[in-house]
C-alpha cells in the first residue's frame, strides 16, 4: 500500500482523459510562452550571440513534449493508433512504437504517482505537475487563458470542459492493445 498525497482527492475528481487534457493544456501554455519570448526585440542587444537559437531550440523541445502529451490525450480519449498515425504522417506501427513508452510511463505513474528521493524524505512526482496537482493547474491555466483573452472573458476557459471522473468509461489504453 502506498502513502497518500494531499493531491489524491483532487486527482480522483478527474478522469484520466481529463487529466491528460490538463497536461496538454499546460504544455501548450509553455510553448506559447516560449514563442512569445522570441517575438520582442527590445533585449536583443543584451542577448549573447546565438542566444535566440537557443531559445528556438528550447521551443522545439517544448513542442515535442506537447506532441507527446497530445498523443497521450488522444489515446486516453479513445483515438486509435491508426488515427494518431494519420495525423502524424507515419505508419500505425511507427506511431505505436514511438509513443508507447510515454504512454506506459503515464499509466505507471497512476499506480505510483511519486517516488521518494534518495534521502527518503522528498516526494518526486511521476505524473506531470498538471495531473499530479490538477486543482493548482486549473487555477493557473484558467488565469493564464483569461489574461491571454482565450475564450474572451471566460474565467474557466481550461477547467470548464475537462472530463471528470465517472463521466466516461475509465480506460486502460495499454490493455486494449492486447
HUMOWO-V757824 format. One record per helix or strand of 2 or more residues. SS is the DSSP state (helix for helix, strand for strand). FROM is the first residue (numbers start at 1). TO is the last residue. If there is no record, write none. Layout:
SS_FROM_TO + SS_FROM_TO
This chain:
helix_8_12 + helix_16_36 + helix_44_46 + helix_51_76 + helix_81_88 + helix_92_111 + strand_114_116 + strand_123_125 + helix_129_132 + helix_134_147 + helix_159_161 + helix_173_177
